[in-house]
Amino acid sequence: MSRRRLGYLLKHASLRLAEVTGPALEPYGIDGRELAVLTTLDTAEPLSQQEAAQRLGIDRTTMVAMIDALEAKKLVARRPHPGDRRKNAVELTERGHDTLRAAVPAVEEAEERFLASLSGEEARLLRDVLSRLV
């Protein structure tokens, strides 16, 4: 039965999670992928676009498009990289920091609602197992 296949289960769990987290992020004008980029860029030392892409496991072209979109929303800014003038450093703007501070608790609450049918131990175990797989 296809409903027991791992691919089916992971895909549909992901779709269900997106149904919960998407609306939670709407008030902040970002989606889950953009939240991941903002979270990755929230570091003490500025990252280049390439470094951020590597940390997220996405290709350079996709990262450029995502940074362009976040820059248009005034959530990030590109600046010459302090360690290598040939690179751009990408940093959160004040608005980006504010958005991240507000969006993270909203998405965490949405994730808790998504996991509500599991016990606390089951939810922790699910996260642990998925972390090992990823």
C-alpha positions in Angstrom: 0.0 0.0 0.0 1.5 3.4 -1.0 0.4 5.1 2.2 3.0 3.0 4.1 5.8 3.9 1.7 8.5 6.1 3.3 8.5 8.6 0.3 4.7 9.0 0.5 4.8 9.5 4.3 7.7 12.1 4.2 6.2 14.0 1.3 2.7 14.2 2.9 4.1 15.1 6.4 6.1 17.9 4.7 3.0 19.1 2.9 1.0 19.1 6.2 3.7 20.9 8.0 3.8 23.6 5.3 0.0 24.0 5.7 0.6 24.9 9.3 3.8 26.9 9.1 3.0 28.8 5.9 0.1 30.8 7.5 2.2 31.3 10.7 4.8 33.0 8.6 2.5 35.1 6.4 2.2 38.0 8.8 6.0 38.4 8.5 6.0 38.4 4.7 8.3 35.3 4.4 8.0 31.6 3.7 9.8 28.7 5.3 12.7 28.8 2.8 13.3 32.4 3.5 13.2 31.8 7.2 15.9 29.2 6.8 18.1 31.7 5.0 17.5 34.4 7.6 18.3 31.9 10.3 21.5 30.9 8.5 22.6 34.5 8.1 22.0 35.3 11.8 25.7 34.9 12.7 28.3 37.1 14.5 30.5 37.0 11.4 29.1 37.9 8.0 28.7 35.0 5.5 29.2 35.2 1.8 26.3 34.0 -0.4 28.3 30.9 -1.2 28.9 30.1 2.4 25.2 30.5 3.2 24.3 28.3 0.2 26.7 25.6 1.4 25.3 25.6 4.9 21.8 25.2 3.5 22.8 22.7 0.9 21.4 24.6 -2.0 22.9 25.7 -5.3 24.4 29.1 -5.9 21.8 30.2 -8.4 19.0 29.4 -6.0 20.8 31.3 -3.3 21.3 34.4 -5.4 17.5 34.4 -6.2 16.6 34.0 -2.6 19.0 36.8 -1.5 17.6 39.0 -4.2 14.1 38.4 -2.9 15.1 39.0 0.7 17.0 42.1 -0.3 13.9 43.4 -2.1 12.0 43.0 1.2 14.8 44.9 2.9 15.5 41.9 5.2 19.1 41.5 4.1 21.9 43.6 2.6 24.9 42.8 0.5 28.2 44.4 1.4 31.8 43.8 0.4 33.1 40.9 2.5 35.5 42.2 5.1 37.9 39.3 4.6 37.7 39.1 0.8 36.7 42.1 -1.3 35.9 39.8 -4.3 33.0 38.4 -2.3 29.7 39.8 -1.1 28.9 39.4 2.6 25.2 39.1 3.2 23.9 40.4 6.5 20.5 40.8 8.2 19.2 44.3 8.3 17.6 45.7 11.4 14.2 44.8 9.8 15.6 41.3 9.0 16.6 40.8 12.7 13.1 42.0 13.8 11.4 39.7 11.3 13.5 36.7 12.5 12.8 37.4 16.2 9.1 37.5 15.5 8.9 34.7 13.0 10.8 32.0 14.9 8.4 31.8 17.8 5.4 31.8 15.4 6.9 28.9 13.4 7.8 27.0 16.6 4.3 27.3 17.8 3.0 26.0 14.4 5.4 23.1 14.6 4.1 22.2 18.1 0.5 22.2 16.7 1.7 19.9 13.9 3.3 17.5 16.4 0.4 17.8 18.9 -0.9 14.2 18.2 2.5 12.9 19.4 3.7 12.6 23.0 6.6 14.8 23.9 9.0 11.9 23.7 7.6 10.9 20.3 8.1 14.4 19.0 11.6 14.5 20.3 12.4 11.1 18.8 10.9 12.1 15.4 13.2 15.2 15.4 16.2 13.2 16.4 15.6 10.5 13.8 15.0 13.0 11.0 18.1 14.9 12.0 20.2 11.7 11.6 18.7 11.0 8.2 19.3 14.5 7.0 
